[in-house]
Amino acid sequence: MLGLEAKGQLIVLDEGLARPGIGVKLVGSHASCSTFVYVNTAEGMAVLTGDTVQMYGNVEHDYMLHINEDEGQCRRALEIARADADLLMPGHDPLVFQSHPRGIGGRRA
């Protein structure tokens, strides 16, 4: 991996901008390394939640993920998702494809 980082093909960070318009935030919860990915799109800020927020219902009904390392981090991750996302992209919800059937449009930051 270090060779990829040296060549500029891999960016390693806990939080911040990876590239203009693309950022990450370490949220923990499901696993200590769980991260949200932020993408600035024409429709607003898309937050890709991976395994931390698996379904829209997790955020809509404050349902914590049943497999998590830290309950406090899980609650905080749900708050972050609600606060930061114009477009929430849960990691395992098939409704993502119904909510965004044509995908989401990107824009240059």
N, C-alpha and C positions, 0 to 999 in steps of 0.2 A: 504494500500500500504506500509506503514512503516514496517509492519510485514514481508512482502516479501523482503523488502530491508535489514532488519536485518538478514534474513535467507540466504542472498546472491542470492536470486532468482530475484531481481530487481536491476538494476543499474540506478541511476538518474544522468544525466549530461547534460550540454548544449553543450559541445564540447570536443572531445578527444577520447581515446580508451576505448571502453566498454569491450572488450576482445582482445587478440592478433589477429590482422587481421581484426577486426571489429571496426569501429569508427563512430562518429556522428559529424555533424556540424550544428549549429543553423543558418538558413539563413533567417528566416522571410518570407516576401513577401505575399504568399497566406493568411497566418495567422501568428501572431507574434510568434507562437510556431513551425512553419514549419521547418523541419529538413531534411538534407540529411543523408543517411546512406551509409557508405563506407565499402566495403568488398574486401579484398585482395584476388584475384583469380589467377589461373594459367594463365589466359589471360590478366591480368592487374588489375587495380583498377576499380571495379564496383561501380557506384554511383547510388543508388536508390533514386529517387527524390520525391516520393510521389505526392502530389497535386501541388507542386511548379512548376515543369516542367511536364506537363501532356502528351505532345506529342513530338516526335522528332523534328517536325516543329518549336516548340517553340525555340529550341536552333539553329537549322539550319538556320532559317529565322529571328531570333531575335523577335519573336512574344511573347509579354508579355501575361501572363495569364489575362483574362478579369476580373477575380474576385481576387483582391489582396488588402491588407491593405496598402501597401506602394510601390509606383511605383519605387522609388530608390532601395529598397530592391529587387524588382522583377528583375530589370536590373542587379543588382549585382549577384543575384542567377543564372541568365543565364550565366554570365561571369564565375562564380565559376564552374558551370557544364561543360562548355567548357574546362576550364583549368585543372580540376581535373580528369575527367572521361576518362579512356581508354575504358570502357564499360558503356554507358549511359543507364539507365533503367527508362524511363519515367513512371509516375504513371498510365497512362490510355491509352497508345498507343498499339493497338493490334499488331503492327509491331514488338514489342519486341519478340513475339513468332516466327515470321518469321526470325528475326535477330539472334535469339539464339534458334533454334528448339530443340537442345539437352540439353538446359540449359547452365549454366556456371560452370566450374570446380573450386573447392576450393583448396587452398593449405594452409598448416600451415605456420604461420608467424614466 
